[in-house]
């Protein structure tokens, strides 16, 4: 009788062990599949980034064939893309790493758009210079009419936006300045002379805006796509903002003028195009482009 009970107990124990082994095997199989799927997704994301960078590189190569205005700046941008592709090939397949490369790709696209705008502007100026005097006068008059129309449309848009609760800014301006001993600043666009960048803007009056302290972040990106100034990273959920300077403004629903000075991380500025962005928290309020010679 005792032997029978022992045999039954042994069978039950073996059954329990068998079920545990089955459960462990199923868990291991599921974990392995999830790990494999994650590696596959990261590899696919890396391949997509590589394709987008190659497309951007092809775009720059084509631009260099036809654009004779900004050749050196285009070559410099193309070299940055090539270096980024080389680093991507040896980069680890992690979400954080790929997000970093995705942000660098976004900055390269912004720079491409800025170069296109600058090229269009230079080509237009050249066309105007070779035109006859009468044509230049007519084009100038037409430009004045269009500018006045755009100013009226912009004012109407600003009036509409002012009715909302979100804060808006105007008179956003960035320029290089020379600092006098007296504290007075003198504008200048030559890198060999300026001491700082002066960023000024006006927070517009808004009766529906939330009064109290508001956080404003200024981001200045130099010609090498580096954020100069304080270079502090700030997380807003899944978004990361790297800013050059921070301002806390006590808003009382009235117009406020504000300025901030940006110093480079090194002793001198670089010549080229600087992109300046103004954020309230992670919301982009305005942007501007500054060129230093």
C-alpha positions as CSV (number, residue, x, y, z in Angstrom):
1,X,0.0,0.0,0.0
2,X,2.8,2.3,0.9
3,X,4.6,1.5,-2.3
4,X,1.5,2.3,-4.4
5,X,1.2,5.7,-2.6
6,X,4.9,6.4,-3.2
7,X,4.5,5.6,-6.9
8,X,1.5,7.8,-7.3
9,X,3.3,10.7,-5.5
10,X,6.2,10.2,-7.8
11,X,4.0,10.3,-10.9
12,X,2.3,13.5,-9.7
13,X,5.7,15.1,-9.0
14,X,6.9,14.0,-12.5
15,X,3.8,15.5,-14.0
16,X,4.2,18.8,-12.2
17,X,7.9,19.0,-13.3
18,X,6.8,18.2,-16.9
19,X,4.3,21.0,-16.8
20,X,6.8,23.4,-15.4
21,X,9.3,22.5,-18.1
22,X,6.6,23.1,-20.7
23,X,5.8,26.5,-19.3
24,X,9.5,27.5,-19.1
25,X,10.0,26.3,-22.7
26,X,7.0,28.4,-23.9
27,X,8.3,31.5,-22.1
28,X,11.8,31.0,-23.5
29,X,10.4,30.6,-27.0
30,X,8.2,33.8,-26.6
31,X,11.1,35.8,-25.2
32,X,13.4,34.7,-28.1
33,X,10.8,35.6,-30.7
34,X,10.3,39.1,-29.1
35,X,14.1,39.6,-29.0
36,X,14.4,38.6,-32.6
37,X,11.5,40.8,-33.7
38,X,13.1,43.8,-31.9
39,X,16.4,43.2,-33.5
40,X,14.7,43.0,-36.9
41,X,12.8,46.2,-36.3
42,X,16.0,48.1,-35.3
43,X,17.8,46.7,-38.4
44,X,15.0,47.8,-40.6
45,X,15.0,51.3,-39.0
46,X,18.7,51.5,-39.6
47,X,18.3,50.5,-43.2
48,X,15.6,53.2,-43.7
49,X,17.9,55.8,-42.2
50,X,20.7,54.7,-44.5
51,X,18.4,55.0,-47.5
52,X,17.2,58.5,-46.5
53,X,20.8,59.6,-46.0
54,X,21.8,58.2,-49.4
55,X,18.8,60.0,-51.0
56,X,20.0,63.2,-49.3
57,X,23.5,62.6,-50.6
58,X,22.2,62.1,-54.1
59,X,20.3,65.3,-53.8
60,X,23.4,67.2,-52.8
61,X,25.5,65.7,-55.6
62,X,22.9,66.8,-58.1
63,X,22.8,70.3,-56.6
64,X,26.6,70.5,-56.9
65,X,26.3,69.8,-60.6
66,X,24.0,72.8,-61.3
67,X,24.6,75.2,-58.4
68,X,27.7,77.4,-58.8
69,X,26.7,79.9,-56.1
70,X,27.2,78.1,-52.8
71,X,29.7,75.3,-53.9
72,X,31.8,75.3,-50.7
73,X,28.8,75.2,-48.4
74,X,27.2,72.4,-50.4
75,X,30.4,70.4,-50.4
76,X,30.7,70.8,-46.6
77,X,27.2,69.7,-46.1
78,X,27.8,66.7,-48.4
79,X,30.9,65.7,-46.4
80,X,28.8,65.7,-43.2
81,X,26.3,63.4,-44.8
82,X,29.1,61.0,-45.9
83,X,30.6,61.0,-42.4
84,X,27.2,60.3,-40.9
85,X,26.8,57.4,-43.2
86,X,30.1,55.9,-42.2
87,X,29.3,56.3,-38.5
88,X,25.9,54.7,-39.0
89,X,27.4,51.6,-40.5
90,X,29.4,50.9,-37.3
91,X,26.8,52.2,-34.9
92,X,25.0,49.7,-32.5
93,X,21.4,48.9,-33.3
94,X,19.7,50.5,-30.3
95,X,16.7,52.8,-30.1
96,X,18.6,55.6,-28.4
97,X,21.4,55.5,-31.1
98,X,19.0,55.5,-34.0
99,X,17.0,58.4,-32.5
100,X,20.3,60.4,-32.3
101,X,21.0,59.7,-36.0
102,X,17.3,60.5,-36.9
103,X,17.8,64.0,-35.2
104,X,21.0,64.6,-37.1
105,X,19.2,63.7,-40.3
106,X,16.5,66.2,-39.5
107,X,19.1,68.9,-38.9
108,X,20.8,68.2,-42.2
109,X,17.4,68.5,-44.0
110,X,16.8,71.8,-42.3
111,X,20.2,73.0,-43.5
112,X,19.5,71.9,-47.0
113,X,16.2,73.9,-47.0
114,X,18.2,77.0,-45.7
115,X,20.8,76.6,-48.4
116,X,18.0,76.4,-51.1
117,X,16.4,79.5,-49.8
118,X,19.8,81.3,-49.8
119,X,20.5,80.1,-53.4
120,X,17.1,81.2,-54.6
121,X,17.7,84.6,-53.1
122,X,21.2,85.0,-54.7
123,X,20.0,83.9,-58.1
124,X,17.1,86.3,-58.0
125,X,19.5,89.1,-57.1
126,X,21.8,88.2,-60.0
127,X,18.8,88.1,-62.4
128,X,17.7,91.6,-61.2
129,X,21.2,93.0,-61.7
130,X,21.4,91.9,-65.3
131,X,17.9,93.1,-66.1
132,X,17.3,96.5,-67.8
133,X,16.6,99.5,-65.5
134,X,13.0,99.7,-66.4
135,X,12.4,96.0,-65.7
136,X,14.2,96.4,-62.4
137,X,11.9,99.3,-61.5
138,X,8.8,97.3,-62.4
139,X,10.0,94.3,-60.5
140,X,10.8,96.4,-57.5
141,X,7.3,98.0,-57.6
142,X,5.7,94.6,-57.9
143,X,7.8,93.4,-54.9
144,X,6.7,96.3,-52.8
145,X,3.0,95.5,-53.6
146,X,3.5,91.9,-52.7
147,X,5.4,92.8,-49.6
148,X,2.6,95.1,-48.5
149,X,0.1,92.4,-49.2
150,X,2.0,89.8,-47.3
151,X,2.4,92.2,-44.4
152,X,-1.4,92.8,-44.3
153,X,-2.0,89.0,-44.4
154,X,0.6,88.4,-41.7
155,X,-1.0,91.1,-39.5
156,X,-4.5,89.5,-40.0
157,X,-3.0,86.1,-39.1
158,X,-1.4,87.5,-36.0
159,X,-4.7,89.1,-35.0
160,X,-6.4,85.7,-35.4
161,X,-3.7,83.9,-33.4
162,X,-3.9,86.5,-30.6
163,X,-7.5,85.5,-30.0
164,X,-6.3,82.0,-28.9
165,X,-4.8,81.1,-25.5
166,X,-1.4,80.2,-26.7
167,X,1.3,82.8,-26.5
168,X,2.8,84.2,-29.7
169,X,5.9,86.2,-30.4
170,X,6.9,88.8,-33.0
171,X,10.0,90.9,-33.9
172,X,12.2,87.8,-33.6
173,X,15.7,88.9,-34.5
174,X,19.2,87.5,-34.2
175,X,22.4,89.4,-35.0
176,X,26.0,89.5,-34.1
177,X,27.1,92.3,-31.7
178,X,30.2,94.0,-30.5
179,X,30.2,94.6,-26.7
180,X,31.4,98.1,-25.7
181,X,32.9,98.7,-22.2
182,X,29.9,101.0,-21.6
183,X,27.6,98.1,-22.0
184,X,26.3,99.3,-25.4
185,X,26.1,96.9,-28.2
186,X,26.9,97.5,-31.9
187,X,25.6,95.2,-34.6
188,X,28.1,93.5,-36.8
189,X,28.1,90.5,-39.1
190,X,31.8,89.7,-39.3
191,X,32.9,86.7,-37.1
192,X,36.3,88.3,-36.5
193,X,34.8,91.2,-34.7
194,X,31.6,90.1,-32.9
195,X,31.7,89.1,-29.2
196,X,28.2,87.6,-28.9
197,X,24.9,86.8,-30.6
198,X,22.0,89.0,-29.5
199,X,18.6,87.3,-29.8
200,X,15.6,89.6,-29.2
201,X,11.9,89.0,-29.4
202,X,8.5,90.3,-28.2
203,X,6.0,88.2,-26.4
204,X,2.7,89.6,-27.7
205,X,-0.2,90.8,-25.5
206,X,-3.0,88.2,-25.2
207,X,-6.0,88.7,-23.0
208,X,-6.7,84.9,-23.1
209,X,-3.1,83.9,-22.4
210,X,-2.3,82.2,-19.1
211,X,-0.6,84.7,-16.7
212,X,2.4,83.6,-14.6
213,X,5.9,82.3,-15.3
214,X,6.5,80.9,-18.8
215,X,9.7,79.0,-19.9
216,X,11.3,80.1,-23.1
217,X,14.3,78.3,-24.7
218,X,16.5,79.7,-27.4
219,X,18.4,77.2,-29.7
220,X,21.2,78.4,-31.9
221,X,22.7,75.9,-34.4
222,X,26.0,76.9,-36.0
223,X,27.2,76.1,-39.6
224,X,28.5,72.7,-38.4
225,X,25.1,71.7,-36.9
226,X,26.3,72.2,-33.3
227,X,24.1,73.8,-30.7
228,X,26.2,76.6,-29.2
229,X,25.8,78.3,-25.9
230,X,24.8,76.4,-22.7
231,X,24.2,73.2,-24.8
232,X,21.8,71.7,-22.2
233,X,19.5,68.7,-23.0
234,X,15.9,68.8,-21.8
235,X,13.3,66.0,-22.1
236,X,9.7,66.7,-23.0
237,X,8.2,63.2,-22.9
238,X,9.7,61.4,-25.9
239,X,11.2,64.7,-27.3
240,X,14.6,66.0,-26.4
241,X,15.4,69.7,-26.8
242,X,19.0,70.9,-26.7
243,X,19.0,74.6,-26.0
244,X,21.5,77.5,-26.0
245,X,19.9,79.7,-23.4
246,X,16.8,79.7,-21.1
247,X,14.6,82.6,-20.0
248,X,11.7,82.6,-17.5
249,X,9.3,85.3,-18.3
250,X,6.6,86.5,-15.8
251,X,3.7,87.0,-18.2
252,X,0.8,89.4,-17.3
253,X,-1.1,89.3,-20.6
254,X,0.8,92.4,-21.8
255,X,3.5,92.8,-24.4
256,X,7.0,92.0,-23.1
257,X,10.3,92.7,-24.9
258,X,13.1,90.3,-24.1
259,X,16.7,89.8,-25.3
260,X,19.4,87.2,-24.5
261,X,23.1,87.0,-25.4
262,X,24.7,83.7,-26.7
263,X,28.4,83.0,-26.4
264,X,30.0,80.2,-28.5
265,X,31.4,77.2,-26.7
266,X,34.9,78.2,-27.9
267,X,36.6,81.6,-28.3
268,X,35.5,82.4,-31.8
269,X,32.4,82.1,-34.1
270,X,32.4,80.3,-37.4
271,X,31.4,82.0,-40.7
272,X,28.3,80.7,-42.3
273,X,24.6,80.2,-41.7
274,X,23.2,80.1,-38.1
275,X,19.7,78.8,-37.5
276,X,17.9,80.3,-34.5
277,X,14.8,78.7,-33.0
278,X,12.6,80.0,-30.1
279,X,10.5,77.5,-28.0
280,X,8.0,77.8,-25.3
281,X,8.7,74.4,-23.6
282,X,8.8,72.1,-26.6
283,X,6.5,74.2,-28.8
284,X,8.3,76.1,-31.6
285,X,7.3,79.7,-31.5
286,X,9.5,81.2,-34.2
287,X,12.7,80.7,-36.1
288,X,15.2,82.8,-38.1
289,X,18.4,82.4,-40.1
290,X,21.5,84.5,-39.5
291,X,24.6,84.6,-41.8
292,X,28.0,85.7,-40.5
293,X,30.8,86.5,-42.8
